[in-house]
Amino acid sequence: MRLVRLLVTTGALLAAASPAFADATAFLGTASAPSNRTTRGFGIGTSLVVVGFEFEYGDTVEDLVAGAPSLRTGMGNVFVQTPVAILGLQPYLTTGAGVYRERLGTSTETNIGMNNGGGVKISLVGPLRARVDYRVFTLRGSPVEGTVHRLYVGVNLKF
């Protein structure tokens, strides 16, 4: 009898659990301040229908002529999104925090940073989507620029 109760309870809990979805993004874009530079990176996340969590790594190249440092970020983010795509579009808002390393010539700065932004995931075919994202990074410590804006386009795979 205990085994039957255990199986029924386990079955009920599994049936009531909402599925978790994951996705991965590879991106290429531009970051500003003090000049526009190429940025690239990746993100991987999971969502529980509307609320989700994501880890993201970004790498912006250095421009010595413009005095613009390289910037590497590792951020943990929380996001809210529509539960399903509407007309093939799934908008989201995100915020997070993590660490950054800025390098200009031989000078480096490593500290914490925060980011806020949003974007849209655009359904293409099957699990393949395009992703457009805009973020504002606020960097603590003594960076060359305390606020960096980033815009990227990426390929997103939902699994």
C-alpha positions in Angstrom: 0.0 0.0 0.0 2.8 2.4 0.8 4.4 1.7 -2.6 1.1 2.6 -4.3 0.8 5.8 -2.4 4.4 6.7 -3.2 3.9 6.0 -6.9 0.6 7.9 -7.1 2.1 10.9 -5.2 5.2 10.9 -7.5 3.1 10.6 -10.6 0.9 13.6 -9.4 3.9 15.7 -8.7 5.5 15.0 -12.1 2.2 15.7 -13.9 1.8 19.0 -12.2 5.3 20.2 -12.8 5.7 22.8 -15.6 8.4 22.0 -18.1 11.6 23.9 -18.1 13.0 25.2 -21.4 16.5 26.1 -22.2 18.2 28.0 -25.0 21.7 28.9 -26.1 22.7 32.1 -28.1 25.9 33.0 -30.0 26.0 36.7 -30.8 27.9 39.4 -32.6 27.3 43.1 -32.2 28.6 46.5 -31.2 29.5 48.2 -27.9 29.8 51.9 -27.3 31.8 54.2 -25.0 34.2 55.7 -25.7 33.9 54.4 -29.3 32.0 51.7 -31.2 33.8 48.3 -31.1 32.9 44.8 -32.1 31.6 42.6 -29.4 30.9 38.8 -29.4 29.8 36.2 -27.0 27.4 33.6 -25.9 24.6 33.0 -23.4 22.8 29.9 -22.1 19.6 30.1 -20.1 16.6 28.3 -18.8 13.1 29.6 -18.3 10.1 28.5 -16.2 7.5 29.8 -18.7 7.6 33.5 -17.9 10.6 33.9 -15.6 14.1 32.7 -16.5 17.7 32.7 -15.7 20.7 33.2 -18.0 24.5 33.2 -17.9 26.1 35.4 -20.5 29.8 35.9 -21.5 30.7 38.9 -23.7 34.0 40.1 -25.2 34.4 43.5 -26.7 37.7 44.3 -28.6 40.1 47.0 -27.7 40.7 50.1 -29.9 44.0 51.7 -28.8 43.7 54.6 -31.3 40.3 55.7 -29.8 41.4 54.9 -26.3 38.6 52.3 -26.0 39.4 49.3 -23.7 38.6 45.7 -24.3 35.8 44.6 -22.0 35.0 41.0 -20.9 31.8 40.4 -18.9 30.4 37.4 -17.2 26.9 38.1 -16.0 24.1 36.2 -14.3 20.7 37.5 -15.4 17.1 37.1 -14.5 14.5 37.8 -17.2 10.8 38.0 -17.8 9.3 37.1 -21.2 6.0 36.3 -22.8 5.1 32.7 -22.2 4.9 32.0 -25.9 5.9 33.7 -29.1 3.3 36.2 -30.4 3.3 36.4 -34.2 6.8 34.7 -34.1 8.1 37.3 -31.6 9.0 36.7 -27.9 9.9 39.9 -26.2 11.8 40.0 -22.9 13.3 42.3 -20.2 16.4 41.3 -18.3 18.6 42.5 -15.4 21.7 41.0 -13.9 25.1 41.4 -12.3 28.5 39.8 -12.5 32.1 40.6 -13.1 34.0 42.4 -15.8 37.6 42.9 -16.8 38.6 46.0 -18.8 42.0 46.2 -20.5 43.6 49.2 -22.2 47.2 48.7 -23.2 48.9 47.4 -20.0 46.2 48.8 -17.6 43.5 46.5 -16.3 40.4 46.9 -14.1 38.5 44.0 -12.7 35.3 44.7 -10.7 31.6 44.0 -10.5 29.0 45.3 -12.9 25.3 45.4 -13.5 23.2 45.3 -16.7 19.7 46.1 -17.7 18.0 45.7 -21.0 15.7 43.7 -23.2 15.1 42.3 -26.6 13.2 39.9 -28.7 13.6 36.3 -29.9 12.3 35.9 -33.4 11.1 32.4 -34.6 12.8 31.3 -37.8 12.3 27.5 -38.3 11.8 24.8 -35.8 13.9 25.5 -32.7 16.1 28.0 -34.5 15.5 31.7 -33.7 17.2 35.0 -34.2 17.8 37.2 -31.1 18.2 41.0 -31.0 19.3 42.3 -27.6 20.1 45.8 -26.1 21.9 46.2 -22.8 23.2 49.0 -20.6 26.2 47.9 -18.5 27.0 49.9 -15.3 30.6 49.2 -14.3 31.8 49.7 -10.7 35.4 50.7 -9.7 37.5 52.8 -12.0 36.7 51.8 -15.6 37.5 54.1 -18.6 33.8 54.4 -19.1 31.3 53.7 -16.3 28.4 53.0 -18.7 28.6 50.9 -21.8 25.7 50.3 -24.3 25.7 47.0 -26.2 23.5 46.0 -29.2 23.8 42.5 -30.7 22.1 40.1 -33.1 22.5 36.4 -32.4 21.5 32.9 -33.4 19.4 31.3 -30.7 18.7 27.6 -30.4 15.7 26.5 -28.2 16.0 23.0 -26.6 
